[in-house]
Amino acid sequence: MRLVDYRPRSQLRVRWDGAPTRPAFVAIDAHNHLGPSPFAGEWANRNAAALRLAMELSDIAAIVDLDGGQGVALEREIERWRPLGARVAVFAGLDYDMWAERPDFGDEEARRLAVSAAAGARGLKVWKTLGLRARDAQGRLVAIDDQRLDPLWAAAGELGLPVTIHVADPIAFFEPCDGSNERWEELREHPDWHFWPLRPPGHPEADGFPSFDELIDGLEAMVERHPETTFIGAHVGCAPEDLARVARMLAAYPNWNVDLAARIGELGRQPYAARDFICRWPDRVLFGTDAPPDPAAWSVNFRFLETRDEHFPYDPEAGPGSQGRWAIYGLGLPVDVLRLVYSDNARRLIFCDLPGAE
């Protein structure tokens, strides 16, 4: 038998009353992809009526579409969801290829962001391209805290646009893909997700990738330098395996917030620490899934946040090896924490014009 054929079935006979089909409070999905991106799937071509139905089946009051881009693409995406009014917030994006062509790329991105805001963008999405792949005219990787980007972050603050930023990736993606790597199966399926080998620290001209810690250090330096700009760290602040580090940033920087998108697999295997973390910072954590709008996908997130269920799959569709060979445990969060995480925080940071409050 090959390792890839080994799919053990747990024999635990644990109680399960069924995953909630609706959240305890009407929720806002603050991290999703609905436009022309590799993560949108069929939703890149679906319409507002289909999205309205999916949201109503799961009591989703509003949703963030991070796939706005710039220019005509952004205008098209905003127009596509106009029938849903304030229920869809489209975030603008960046033109990373342009950075290799213009030495003033930070100033140009700031100018474009102002144009995007005038067109109706409700925020800015920054991909992990920053820090890992985007290069300047000299062919050097642009660091996350590169001062040439300061005009962009300042512009976001002046325009009142939150910045959802994703840097780095799971720590295992920055380790050798050998028998000790807990994401070995995932990296075998997606070798382009493997950021290896690492380059020597402090050498942007060298081949290889920055280390995980170097990327998070750069992120922290940038957040510290722009206290007037609201940042939302995607995927639990980009470091769900190191909640102590994320908590230190939340304590130090009032402008720093995090979403839960696509990381219940990481949080659910450390349920005590994850519950303590969210309960310590209930007004700084946003619900988000990073999964195509679907009642089943939302339901497993509700189960994780609301129940005390034990040893269940974080991704029932993909199977136990999609991220790592472990199960997760429900957090059973208090109702006052759930309300903040599910909707109140997103209303304050993104959807202040959304009518009604449940």
ABEGO torsion letter per residue (X at the ends): XBAAABBBBBABBBBBAEBBABBABBBBBABBBABBBAAAEAAAABBAAAAAAAAAAAGBABBBBAAAEBEAAAAAAAAAAAAAEAABBBBBBBBAAAAAABAAAAAAAAAAAAAAAAAGBABBBBBAABGAABBBAAGBBBBAABAAAAAAAAAAAAAGBBBBBBBEBBAAAABBBBAABAAAAAAAABAAABBOBBBBBGBAABBEBBBAAAAAAAAAAAAAABAABBBBBBGGGGBAABAAAAAAAAAABAABBBBABGAAAAAAABAAAAAAAAAABAAABBBBAGBBBBAAAAAAAAAAAABABBGBBABAAAEAAAABBBBBBBAGBBAAAAAAAAAAAAAAAAAAABBEBX
